[in-house]
């Protein structure tokens, strides 16, 4: 049975699976027929990402309750008390339906409707915003879960791929493509990665919302698309190398020797955890390591190595063009995030501003405007 037959029976158009779209010129699905000893990717296996994502969400809930929360308490992490918000149906309705930051004329109108001074209405909105800020314990648990997954996934993948010749030699990576048999363990790793990013998309509405929320959505959708199409087109070797450093730095990039890249993502998540613990000196040192390797890898290594070998070794066909387009989308996101990091570093060096994650909302450890105003009054 050829690769797309199962999904064709499920109602997916046969024209969608035409070999000219998915495989390089000269290759057909007949070249990827399985035998007793040789296995190739089967697109229907990717449907397992749905129960896989649900399972990961369940594991995450268990991890945060039984590991992350006790660890946070043991390390002294705690949520600060927040100012109480007086119940006011008029102000609450405006806050939910029209926005968190009313203009001056809107404040005056709301003050008249609520029979309150304008200043008290303004304070109410500041207090209400403080209630919606994610709590420190929630941030710590989320960072701990992602740190644990990427750290475990990265080193498991390194141990699995370190003895593969195509892992170290980019030319061998594309040798005899697309007739490259799929070891079952690589297929399971692919499925795990797809399930993880599907779980991230599912939990986005409940996770800590950052300033780059829209960019995160674009990134996750692009990543899921790349995993899906590279699996169906049997670009497993290429995808495994990309996902290896993806786990290390949270975004696709590549280096000739991938072991150094672990410090980009690990140091970022570790820096967040240390920041929540208020271990300032260690946090600054870890973040500095992250920033240097992050920028070098994303702005130099990715375009000169992984992208170069992809465009020079792979013939043009529709799916390769699609992968190329999504890699460019991810690269633009990398440039955007690199700009934010560079801007943050310059603000610290030139203006002496306090370092914080440029993607985050104001941290719990910093007093809100509402608290400052209340104290001044």
BALOBA-1460 file (C-alpha; in Angstrom, 3 decimals):
// residues 377
<rec num="1" residu="x" x="0.000" y="0.000" z="0.000"/>
<rec num="2" residu="x" x="1.490" y="3.357" z="-1.033"/>
<rec num="3" residu="x" x="1.990" y="6.119" z="1.511"/>
<rec num="4" residu="x" x="-1.136" y="8.300" z="1.066"/>
<rec num="5" residu="x" x="-3.664" y="5.504" z="0.394"/>
<rec num="6" residu="x" x="-5.092" y="5.416" z="3.927"/>
<rec num="7" residu="x" x="-5.799" y="9.144" z="4.070"/>
<rec num="8" residu="x" x="-7.245" y="9.047" z="0.547"/>
<rec num="9" residu="x" x="-9.756" y="6.483" z="1.803"/>
<rec num="10" residu="x" x="-10.631" y="8.835" z="4.648"/>
<rec num="11" residu="x" x="-11.784" y="11.437" z="2.138"/>
<rec num="12" residu="x" x="-8.605" y="13.418" z="1.458"/>
<rec num="13" residu="x" x="-8.476" y="14.232" z="-2.255"/>
<rec num="14" residu="x" x="-6.276" y="11.904" z="-4.280"/>
<rec num="15" residu="x" x="-4.996" y="14.894" z="-6.217"/>
<rec num="16" residu="x" x="-3.707" y="16.355" z="-2.965"/>
<rec num="17" residu="x" x="-1.299" y="13.424" z="-2.653"/>
<rec num="18" residu="x" x="0.030" y="13.524" z="-6.211"/>
<rec num="19" residu="x" x="3.690" y="12.557" z="-6.122"/>
<rec num="20" residu="x" x="4.734" y="15.617" z="-8.126"/>
<rec num="21" residu="x" x="3.656" y="17.807" z="-5.200"/>
<rec num="22" residu="x" x="5.301" y="15.860" z="-2.392"/>
<rec num="23" residu="x" x="8.401" y="14.257" z="-3.920"/>
<rec num="24" residu="x" x="11.342" y="15.563" z="-5.963"/>
<rec num="25" residu="x" x="11.328" y="15.172" z="-9.763"/>
<rec num="26" residu="x" x="11.696" y="11.528" z="-10.846"/>
<rec num="27" residu="x" x="10.401" y="10.038" z="-7.570"/>
<rec num="28" residu="x" x="6.973" y="8.472" z="-7.035"/>
<rec num="29" residu="x" x="5.123" y="6.868" z="-4.137"/>
<rec num="30" residu="x" x="6.042" y="3.492" z="-5.587"/>
<rec num="31" residu="x" x="9.642" y="4.216" z="-4.527"/>
<rec num="32" residu="x" x="8.494" y="4.435" z="-0.903"/>
<rec num="33" residu="x" x="6.686" y="1.117" z="-0.628"/>
<rec num="34" residu="x" x="7.260" y="-0.643" z="2.664"/>
<rec num="35" residu="x" x="8.581" y="-4.169" z="3.125"/>
<rec num="36" residu="x" x="9.138" y="-6.430" z="6.107"/>
<rec num="37" residu="x" x="12.526" y="-4.845" z="6.871"/>
<rec num="38" residu="x" x="12.204" y="-1.353" z="5.412"/>
<rec num="39" residu="x" x="9.763" y="1.272" z="6.707"/>
<rec num="40" residu="x" x="8.859" y="4.711" z="5.357"/>
<rec num="41" residu="x" x="6.754" y="7.519" z="6.854"/>
<rec num="42" residu="x" x="3.005" y="6.898" z="6.845"/>
<rec num="43" residu="x" x="1.019" y="10.179" z="7.037"/>
<rec num="44" residu="x" x="-1.841" y="8.524" z="8.915"/>
<rec num="45" residu="x" x="0.507" y="8.000" z="11.854"/>
<rec num="46" residu="x" x="0.488" y="11.764" z="12.406"/>
<rec num="47" residu="x" x="-3.158" y="11.512" z="13.472"/>
<rec num="48" residu="x" x="-1.789" y="10.125" z="16.744"/>
<rec num="49" residu="x" x="-0.698" y="13.674" z="17.587"/>
<rec num="50" residu="x" x="-4.256" y="14.398" z="18.776"/>
<rec num="51" residu="x" x="-4.274" y="11.873" z="21.648"/>
<rec num="52" residu="x" x="-0.557" y="12.609" z="22.071"/>
<rec num="53" residu="x" x="-1.258" y="16.311" z="22.679"/>
<rec num="54" residu="x" x="-4.009" y="15.477" z="25.178"/>
<rec num="55" residu="x" x="-1.649" y="13.115" z="26.984"/>
<rec num="56" residu="x" x="1.074" y="15.789" z="27.191"/>
<rec num="57" residu="x" x="-1.424" y="18.300" z="28.601"/>
<rec num="58" residu="x" x="-2.374" y="15.741" z="31.256"/>
<rec num="59" residu="x" x="1.304" y="15.039" z="32.052"/>
<rec num="60" residu="x" x="1.950" y="18.783" z="32.276"/>
<rec num="61" residu="x" x="-0.871" y="19.248" z="34.796"/>
<rec num="62" residu="x" x="0.508" y="16.410" z="36.917"/>
<rec num="63" residu="x" x="4.057" y="17.779" z="36.638"/>
<rec num="64" residu="x" x="3.071" y="21.298" z="37.664"/>
<rec num="65" residu="x" x="1.053" y="20.077" z="40.655"/>
<rec num="66" residu="x" x="3.444" y="17.421" z="41.965"/>
<rec num="67" residu="x" x="6.868" y="18.759" z="40.938"/>
<rec num="68" residu="x" x="6.908" y="22.431" z="39.949"/>
<rec num="69" residu="x" x="4.673" y="23.803" z="42.713"/>
<rec num="70" residu="x" x="6.447" y="21.991" z="45.600"/>
<rec num="71" residu="x" x="9.798" y="23.006" z="44.091"/>
<rec num="72" residu="x" x="8.690" y="26.636" z="43.868"/>
<rec num="73" residu="x" x="7.584" y="26.643" z="47.501"/>
<rec num="74" residu="x" x="10.812" y="24.970" z="48.611"/>
<rec num="75" residu="x" x="12.819" y="27.647" z="46.820"/>
<rec num="76" residu="x" x="10.819" y="30.477" z="48.363"/>
<rec num="77" residu="x" x="8.669" y="31.499" z="45.388"/>
<rec num="78" residu="x" x="5.354" y="33.009" z="46.458"/>
<rec num="79" residu="x" x="2.586" y="35.152" z="45.007"/>
<rec num="80" residu="x" x="2.364" y="38.691" z="46.304"/>
<rec num="81" residu="x" x="-0.879" y="40.048" z="47.615"/>
<rec num="82" residu="x" x="-2.762" y="42.197" z="45.153"/>
<rec num="83" residu="x" x="-5.100" y="45.109" z="45.812"/>
<rec num="84" residu="x" x="-8.727" y="44.058" z="46.086"/>
<rec num="85" residu="x" x="-11.102" y="45.285" z="43.406"/>
<rec num="86" residu="x" x="-14.450" y="46.628" z="44.550"/>
<rec num="87" residu="x" x="-17.398" y="45.128" z="42.717"/>
<rec num="88" residu="x" x="-18.781" y="47.540" z="40.129"/>
<rec num="89" residu="x" x="-20.944" y="46.164" z="37.319"/>
<rec num="90" residu="x" x="-20.625" y="49.278" z="35.120"/>
<rec num="91" residu="x" x="-16.833" y="49.391" z="35.217"/>
<rec num="92" residu="x" x="-16.522" y="45.612" z="34.891"/>
<rec num="93" residu="x" x="-18.754" y="45.610" z="31.795"/>
<rec num="94" residu="x" x="-16.629" y="48.327" z="30.181"/>
<rec num="95" residu="x" x="-13.404" y="46.514" z="31.126"/>
<rec num="96" residu="x" x="-14.519" y="43.252" z="29.520"/>
<rec num="97" residu="x" x="-16.285" y="44.573" z="26.431"/>
<rec num="98" residu="x" x="-14.445" y="47.777" z="25.459"/>
<rec num="99" residu="x" x="-10.944" y="47.688" z="26.887"/>
<rec num="100" residu="x" x="-8.610" y="47.860" z="29.851"/>
<rec num="101" residu="x" x="-7.402" y="51.437" z="29.279"/>
<rec num="102" residu="x" x="-10.278" y="53.913" z="28.939"/>
<rec num="103" residu="x" x="-9.573" y="57.360" z="27.527"/>
<rec num="104" residu="x" x="-10.065" y="60.567" z="29.533"/>
<rec num="105" residu="x" x="-13.531" y="61.269" z="28.193"/>
<rec num="106" residu="x" x="-14.512" y="57.652" z="28.844"/>
<rec num="107" residu="x" x="-13.249" y="57.926" z="32.422"/>
<rec num="108" residu="x" x="-15.410" y="61.012" z="32.960"/>
<rec num="109" residu="x" x="-18.457" y="59.247" z="31.527"/>
<rec num="110" residu="x" x="-17.839" y="56.136" z="33.655"/>
<rec num="111" residu="x" x="-17.387" y="58.292" z="36.764"/>
<rec num="112" residu="x" x="-20.798" y="59.870" z="36.204"/>
<rec num="113" residu="x" x="-22.451" y="56.492" z="35.612"/>
<rec num="114" residu="x" x="-20.837" y="54.993" z="38.714"/>
<rec num="115" residu="x" x="-21.232" y="58.090" z="40.879"/>
<rec num="116" residu="x" x="-17.511" y="58.008" z="41.688"/>
<rec num="117" residu="x" x="-14.649" y="60.512" z="41.371"/>
<rec num="118" residu="x" x="-12.650" y="60.179" z="38.143"/>
<rec num="119" residu="x" x="-9.514" y="59.359" z="40.135"/>
<rec num="120" residu="x" x="-11.179" y="56.414" z="41.862"/>
<rec num="121" residu="x" x="-12.377" y="55.075" z="38.511"/>
<rec num="122" residu="x" x="-8.818" y="55.304" z="37.217"/>
<rec num="123" residu="x" x="-7.500" y="53.469" z="40.303"/>
<rec num="124" residu="x" x="-10.182" y="50.799" z="39.852"/>
<rec num="125" residu="x" x="-8.937" y="50.052" z="36.325"/>
<rec num="126" residu="x" x="-5.323" y="49.847" z="37.541"/>
<rec num="127" residu="x" x="-6.318" y="47.416" z="40.279"/>
<rec num="128" residu="x" x="-8.401" y="45.391" z="37.837"/>
<rec num="129" residu="x" x="-5.446" y="45.106" z="35.449"/>
<rec num="130" residu="x" x="-3.261" y="43.913" z="38.331"/>
<rec num="131" residu="x" x="-5.772" y="41.110" z="38.971"/>
<rec num="132" residu="x" x="-5.306" y="39.835" z="35.407"/>
<rec num="133" residu="x" x="-1.504" y="39.776" z="35.513"/>
<rec num="134" residu="x" x="-0.247" y="36.167" z="35.653"/>
<rec num="135" residu="x" x="0.931" y="35.157" z="39.084"/>
<rec num="136" residu="x" x="4.547" y="34.338" z="39.811"/>
<rec num="137" residu="x" x="3.829" y="30.705" z="40.709"/>
<rec num="138" residu="x" x="2.059" y="30.191" z="37.379"/>
<rec num="139" residu="x" x="5.034" y="31.663" z="35.495"/>
<rec num="140" residu="x" x="7.472" y="29.480" z="37.422"/>
<rec num="141" residu="x" x="5.471" y="26.306" z="36.735"/>
<rec num="142" residu="x" x="5.142" y="27.065" z="33.022"/>
<rec num="143" residu="x" x="8.862" y="27.806" z="32.638"/>
<rec num="144" residu="x" x="9.742" y="24.659" z="34.599"/>
<rec num="145" residu="x" x="7.592" y="22.449" z="32.362"/>
<rec num="146" residu="x" x="9.068" y="23.805" z="29.126"/>
<rec num="147" residu="x" x="12.584" y="23.676" z="30.513"/>
<rec num="148" residu="x" x="12.089" y="20.026" z="31.496"/>
<rec num="149" residu="x" x="10.609" y="19.006" z="28.138"/>
<rec num="150" residu="x" x="13.214" y="20.726" z="25.950"/>
<rec num="151" residu="x" x="16.099" y="19.648" z="28.147"/>
<rec num="152" residu="x" x="14.993" y="15.991" z="28.207"/>
<rec num="153" residu="x" x="14.052" y="15.927" z="24.524"/>
<rec num="154" residu="x" x="17.308" y="17.527" z="23.432"/>
<rec num="155" residu="x" x="19.671" y="15.168" z="25.242"/>
<rec num="156" residu="x" x="17.598" y="12.114" z="24.310"/>
<rec num="157" residu="x" x="17.830" y="13.158" z="20.681"/>
<rec num="158" residu="x" x="21.585" y="13.804" z="20.934"/>
<rec num="159" residu="x" x="22.106" y="10.305" z="22.311"/>
<rec num="160" residu="x" x="19.988" y="8.849" z="19.534"/>
<rec num="161" residu="x" x="21.587" y="10.725" z="16.625"/>
<rec num="162" residu="x" x="25.207" y="11.052" z="17.701"/>
<rec num="163" residu="x" x="26.239" y="7.797" z="16.006"/>
<rec num="164" residu="x" x="24.466" y="8.576" z="12.713"/>
<rec num="165" residu="x" x="26.831" y="9.671" z="9.886"/>
<rec num="166" residu="x" x="24.172" y="11.952" z="8.364"/>
<rec num="167" residu="x" x="23.877" y="13.818" z="11.662"/>
<rec num="168" residu="x" x="27.412" y="15.206" z="11.276"/>
<rec num="169" residu="x" x="27.720" y="15.376" z="7.479"/>
<rec num="170" residu="x" x="25.197" y="17.614" z="5.706"/>
<rec num="171" residu="x" x="25.882" y="16.004" z="2.330"/>
<rec num="172" residu="x" x="25.106" y="12.503" z="3.651"/>
<rec num="173" residu="x" x="21.884" y="13.902" z="5.114"/>
<rec num="174" residu="x" x="20.451" y="14.252" z="1.577"/>
<rec num="175" residu="x" x="22.062" y="11.142" z="0.051"/>
<rec num="176" residu="x" x="19.506" y="9.000" z="-1.883"/>
<rec num="177" residu="x" x="16.660" y="11.293" z="-0.891"/>
<rec num="178" residu="x" x="13.725" y="10.495" z="-0.747"/>
<rec num="179" residu="x" x="14.496" y="6.761" z="-0.497"/>
<rec num="180" residu="x" x="15.712" y="6.971" z="3.090"/>
<rec num="181" residu="x" x="14.228" y="4.280" z="5.391"/>
<rec num="182" residu="x" x="12.660" y="5.472" z="8.630"/>
<rec num="183" residu="x" x="13.817" y="3.854" z="11.902"/>
<rec num="184" residu="x" x="10.718" y="3.529" z="14.133"/>
<rec num="185" residu="x" x="12.298" y="5.455" z="17.016"/>
<rec num="186" residu="x" x="12.770" y="8.522" z="14.780"/>
<rec num="187" residu="x" x="9.128" y="8.344" z="13.802"/>
<rec num="188" residu="x" x="8.115" y="8.347" z="17.470"/>
<rec num="189" residu="x" x="10.318" y="11.377" z="18.154"/>
<rec num="190" residu="x" x="8.667" y="13.167" z="15.247"/>
<rec num="191" residu="x" x="5.255" y="12.352" z="16.661"/>
<rec num="192" residu="x" x="6.304" y="13.545" z="20.123"/>
<rec num="193" residu="x" x="7.461" y="16.893" z="18.748"/>
<rec num="194" residu="x" x="4.250" y="17.387" z="16.772"/>
<rec num="195" residu="x" x="2.148" y="16.454" z="19.806"/>
<rec num="196" residu="x" x="4.050" y="18.921" z="21.982"/>
<rec num="197" residu="x" x="3.446" y="21.878" z="19.674"/>
<rec num="198" residu="x" x="-0.202" y="20.896" z="19.242"/>
<rec num="199" residu="x" x="-0.472" y="20.941" z="23.050"/>
<rec num="200" residu="x" x="1.114" y="24.410" z="23.152"/>
<rec num="201" residu="x" x="-1.466" y="25.701" z="20.667"/>
<rec num="202" residu="x" x="-4.278" y="24.133" z="22.715"/>
<rec num="203" residu="x" x="-3.068" y="25.756" z="25.952"/>
<rec num="204" residu="x" x="-2.182" y="29.192" z="24.508"/>
<rec num="205" residu="x" x="-5.394" y="30.815" z="25.838"/>
<rec num="206" residu="x" x="-4.533" y="29.608" z="29.363"/>
<rec num="207" residu="x" x="-0.760" y="30.177" z="29.390"/>
<rec num="208" residu="x" x="1.035" y="33.378" z="30.356"/>
<rec num="209" residu="x" x="0.309" y="35.883" z="27.596"/>
<rec num="210" residu="x" x="3.344" y="37.804" z="26.428"/>
<rec num="211" residu="x" x="3.752" y="40.881" z="24.287"/>
<rec num="212" residu="x" x="4.529" y="38.708" z="21.261"/>
<rec num="213" residu="x" x="1.384" y="36.570" z="21.608"/>
<rec num="214" residu="x" x="0.510" y="36.897" z="17.905"/>
<rec num="215" residu="x" x="4.071" y="36.022" z="16.888"/>
<rec num="216" residu="x" x="3.898" y="32.933" z="19.100"/>
<rec num="217" residu="x" x="0.771" y="31.756" z="17.290"/>
<rec num="218" residu="x" x="2.451" y="32.262" z="13.906"/>
<rec num="219" residu="x" x="5.518" y="30.399" z="15.129"/>
<rec num="220" residu="x" x="3.560" y="27.395" z="16.428"/>
<rec num="221" residu="x" x="1.458" y="27.114" z="13.258"/>
<rec num="222" residu="x" x="4.562" y="27.334" z="11.058"/>
<rec num="223" residu="x" x="6.338" y="24.713" z="13.178"/>
<rec num="224" residu="x" x="3.412" y="22.282" z="13.049"/>
<rec num="225" residu="x" x="3.154" y="22.749" z="9.271"/>
<rec num="226" residu="x" x="6.867" y="22.098" z="8.800"/>
<rec num="227" residu="x" x="6.746" y="18.936" z="10.901"/>
<rec num="228" residu="x" x="3.718" y="17.632" z="8.993"/>
<rec num="229" residu="x" x="4.953" y="18.261" z="5.453"/>
<rec num="230" residu="x" x="8.569" y="17.199" z="6.131"/>
<rec num="231" residu="x" x="7.312" y="13.902" z="7.564"/>
<rec num="232" residu="x" x="5.027" y="13.201" z="4.615"/>
<rec num="233" residu="x" x="7.811" y="14.090" z="2.146"/>
<rec num="234" residu="x" x="10.269" y="11.836" z="4.038"/>
<rec num="235" residu="x" x="12.629" y="14.658" z="4.994"/>
<rec num="236" residu="x" x="13.129" y="12.901" z="8.319"/>
<rec num="237" residu="x" x="16.886" y="13.383" z="8.577"/>
<rec num="238" residu="x" x="16.608" y="17.064" z="7.792"/>
<rec num="239" residu="x" x="13.688" y="17.445" z="10.197"/>
<rec num="240" residu="x" x="15.437" y="15.631" z="13.043"/>
<rec num="241" residu="x" x="18.466" y="17.898" z="12.831"/>
<rec num="242" residu="x" x="16.255" y="20.949" z="12.708"/>
<rec num="243" residu="x" x="14.121" y="19.803" z="15.642"/>
<rec num="244" residu="x" x="17.218" y="18.981" z="17.670"/>
<rec num="245" residu="x" x="18.285" y="22.594" z="17.788"/>
<rec num="246" residu="x" x="14.648" y="23.648" z="17.852"/>
<rec num="247" residu="x" x="14.414" y="22.016" z="21.279"/>
<rec num="248" residu="x" x="17.650" y="23.672" z="22.331"/>
<rec num="249" residu="x" x="16.721" y="27.218" z="21.365"/>
<rec num="250" residu="x" x="12.929" y="26.997" z="20.984"/>
<rec num="251" residu="x" x="13.155" y="27.902" z="17.274"/>
<rec num="252" residu="x" x="14.554" y="26.138" z="14.226"/>
<rec num="253" residu="x" x="18.245" y="26.699" z="13.528"/>
<rec num="254" residu="x" x="21.228" y="24.537" z="12.795"/>
<rec num="255" residu="x" x="24.903" y="24.256" z="13.537"/>
<rec num="256" residu="x" x="27.510" y="21.795" z="12.348"/>
<rec num="257" residu="x" x="27.887" y="20.530" z="15.903"/>
<rec num="258" residu="x" x="24.562" y="20.943" z="17.657"/>
<rec num="259" residu="x" x="25.738" y="20.366" z="21.247"/>
<rec num="260" residu="x" x="26.416" y="24.041" z="21.896"/>
<rec num="261" residu="x" x="22.864" y="25.085" z="21.015"/>
<rec num="262" residu="x" x="21.336" y="23.564" z="24.144"/>
<rec num="263" residu="x" x="22.505" y="26.578" z="26.122"/>
<rec num="264" residu="x" x="20.305" y="28.980" z="24.174"/>
<rec num="265" residu="x" x="16.957" y="27.570" z="25.208"/>
<rec num="266" residu="x" x="18.099" y="26.103" z="28.514"/>
<rec num="267" residu="x" x="19.690" y="29.385" z="29.557"/>
<rec num="268" residu="x" x="16.568" y="31.351" z="28.551"/>
<rec num="269" residu="x" x="14.171" y="29.186" z="30.576"/>
<rec num="270" residu="x" x="16.708" y="28.869" z="33.389"/>
<rec num="271" residu="x" x="17.122" y="32.656" z="33.404"/>
<rec num="272" residu="x" x="13.357" y="33.037" z="33.790"/>
<rec num="273" residu="x" x="13.276" y="30.565" z="36.685"/>
<rec num="274" residu="x" x="16.196" y="32.315" z="38.399"/>
<rec num="275" residu="x" x="14.485" y="35.655" z="37.836"/>
<rec num="276" residu="x" x="11.352" y="34.393" z="39.565"/>
<rec num="277" residu="x" x="13.591" y="33.152" z="42.429"/>
<rec num="278" residu="x" x="15.236" y="36.611" z="42.608"/>
<rec num="279" residu="x" x="18.718" y="35.122" z="42.193"/>
<rec num="280" residu="x" x="19.849" y="38.234" z="40.388"/>
<rec num="281" residu="x" x="23.567" y="37.612" z="39.819"/>
<rec num="282" residu="x" x="23.160" y="34.055" z="38.594"/>
<rec num="283" residu="x" x="20.210" y="35.114" z="36.455"/>
<rec num="284" residu="x" x="22.237" y="37.874" z="34.791"/>
<rec num="285" residu="x" x="25.133" y="35.509" z="34.036"/>
<rec num="286" residu="x" x="22.857" y="32.861" z="32.528"/>
<rec num="287" residu="x" x="20.981" y="35.444" z="30.470"/>
<rec num="288" residu="x" x="24.220" y="36.850" z="29.078"/>
<rec num="289" residu="x" x="25.207" y="33.371" z="27.866"/>
<rec num="290" residu="x" x="21.783" y="32.981" z="26.304"/>
<rec num="291" residu="x" x="21.865" y="36.349" z="24.529"/>
<rec num="292" residu="x" x="25.291" y="35.872" z="22.916"/>
<rec num="293" residu="x" x="24.703" y="32.332" z="21.612"/>
<rec num="294" residu="x" x="21.106" y="33.138" z="20.652"/>
<rec num="295" residu="x" x="22.027" y="36.010" z="18.361"/>
<rec num="296" residu="x" x="25.056" y="34.307" z="16.779"/>
<rec num="297" residu="x" x="23.129" y="31.126" z="16.036"/>
<rec num="298" residu="x" x="19.969" y="32.727" z="14.678"/>
<rec num="299" residu="x" x="21.532" y="35.499" z="12.617"/>
<rec num="300" residu="x" x="24.674" y="33.700" z="11.403"/>
<rec num="301" residu="x" x="24.568" y="29.906" z="11.718"/>
<rec num="302" residu="x" x="21.057" y="29.245" z="10.451"/>
<rec num="303" residu="x" x="21.307" y="31.103" z="7.127"/>
<rec num="304" residu="x" x="24.890" y="29.976" z="6.397"/>
<rec num="305" residu="x" x="24.518" y="26.261" z="7.193"/>
<rec num="306" residu="x" x="21.084" y="24.674" z="7.403"/>
<rec num="307" residu="x" x="19.368" y="26.925" z="4.889"/>
<rec num="308" residu="x" x="22.361" y="26.826" z="2.525"/>
<rec num="309" residu="x" x="22.439" y="23.016" z="2.383"/>
<rec num="310" residu="x" x="18.663" y="22.825" z="2.026"/>
<rec num="311" residu="x" x="18.517" y="25.086" z="-1.041"/>
<rec num="312" residu="x" x="21.636" y="23.595" z="-2.671"/>
<rec num="313" residu="x" x="20.945" y="19.883" z="-2.111"/>
<rec num="314" residu="x" x="17.170" y="19.671" z="-2.652"/>
<rec num="315" residu="x" x="15.539" y="20.003" z="-6.064"/>
<rec num="316" residu="x" x="12.658" y="22.422" z="-6.420"/>
<rec num="317" residu="x" x="9.177" y="20.932" z="-6.118"/>
<rec num="318" residu="x" x="5.979" y="22.280" z="-4.506"/>
<rec num="319" residu="x" x="6.538" y="20.960" z="-0.979"/>
<rec num="320" residu="x" x="10.179" y="22.080" z="-0.915"/>
<rec num="321" residu="x" x="8.976" y="25.570" z="-1.889"/>
<rec num="322" residu="x" x="6.394" y="25.463" z="0.905"/>
<rec num="323" residu="x" x="9.027" y="24.410" z="3.441"/>
<rec num="324" residu="x" x="11.276" y="27.176" z="2.173"/>
<rec num="325" residu="x" x="8.500" y="29.743" z="2.692"/>
<rec num="326" residu="x" x="7.801" y="28.622" z="6.268"/>
<rec num="327" residu="x" x="11.506" y="28.576" z="7.097"/>
<rec num="328" residu="x" x="11.615" y="32.201" z="5.977"/>
<rec num="329" residu="x" x="8.656" y="33.014" z="8.224"/>
<rec num="330" residu="x" x="10.484" y="31.485" z="11.176"/>
<rec num="331" residu="x" x="13.648" y="33.351" z="10.244"/>
<rec num="332" residu="x" x="11.752" y="36.663" z="10.246"/>
<rec num="333" residu="x" x="10.460" y="35.826" z="13.715"/>
<rec num="334" residu="x" x="14.040" y="35.101" z="14.780"/>
<rec num="335" residu="x" x="15.131" y="38.502" z="13.516"/>
<rec num="336" residu="x" x="12.241" y="40.133" z="15.383"/>
<rec num="337" residu="x" x="13.109" y="38.421" z="18.682"/>
<rec num="338" residu="x" x="16.828" y="39.122" z="18.178"/>
<rec num="339" residu="x" x="15.994" y="42.799" z="17.755"/>
<rec num="340" residu="x" x="14.065" y="42.753" z="21.038"/>
<rec num="341" residu="x" x="17.010" y="41.159" z="22.859"/>
<rec num="342" residu="x" x="19.547" y="43.573" z="21.367"/>
<rec num="343" residu="x" x="17.304" y="46.505" z="22.271"/>
<rec num="344" residu="x" x="17.033" y="45.230" z="25.841"/>
<rec num="345" residu="x" x="20.821" y="44.837" z="26.114"/>
<rec num="346" residu="x" x="21.423" y="48.380" z="24.843"/>
<rec num="347" residu="x" x="18.882" y="49.777" z="27.296"/>
<rec num="348" residu="x" x="20.747" y="48.088" z="30.147"/>
<rec num="349" residu="x" x="24.193" y="49.208" z="28.952"/>
<rec num="350" residu="x" x="23.354" y="52.776" z="27.898"/>
<rec num="351" residu="x" x="20.549" y="53.694" z="30.277"/>
<rec num="352" residu="x" x="21.051" y="51.309" z="33.187"/>
<rec num="353" residu="x" x="17.505" y="49.948" z="33.000"/>
<rec num="354" residu="x" x="16.605" y="46.811" z="34.884"/>
<rec num="355" residu="x" x="16.821" y="43.677" z="32.732"/>
<rec num="356" residu="x" x="13.617" y="41.742" z="32.175"/>
<rec num="357" residu="x" x="12.280" y="39.433" z="29.515"/>
<rec num="358" residu="x" x="11.394" y="41.719" z="26.616"/>
<rec num="359" residu="x" x="8.558" y="39.372" z="25.695"/>
<rec num="360" residu="x" x="6.940" y="39.351" z="29.141"/>
<rec num="361" residu="x" x="4.352" y="41.490" z="30.822"/>
<rec num="362" residu="x" x="5.507" y="43.299" z="33.960"/>
<rec num="363" residu="x" x="6.823" y="40.766" z="36.442"/>
<rec num="364" residu="x" x="5.091" y="40.010" z="39.712"/>
<rec num="365" residu="x" x="8.113" y="41.127" z="41.678"/>
<rec num="366" residu="x" x="7.735" y="44.688" z="40.461"/>
<rec num="367" residu="x" x="5.102" y="46.826" z="42.093"/>
<rec num="368" residu="x" x="2.228" y="47.749" z="39.824"/>
<rec num="369" residu="x" x="1.217" y="51.316" z="39.133"/>
<rec num="370" residu="x" x="-1.852" y="50.717" z="41.220"/>
<rec num="371" residu="x" x="0.190" y="49.703" z="44.261"/>
<rec num="372" residu="x" x="2.471" y="52.704" z="43.867"/>
<rec num="373" residu="x" x="-0.488" y="55.042" z="43.592"/>
<rec num="374" residu="x" x="-2.185" y="53.506" z="46.612"/>
<rec num="375" residu="x" x="0.971" y="53.898" z="48.702"/>
<rec num="376" residu="x" x="1.472" y="57.518" z="47.604"/>
<rec num="377" residu="x" x="-2.117" y="58.320" z="48.587"/>
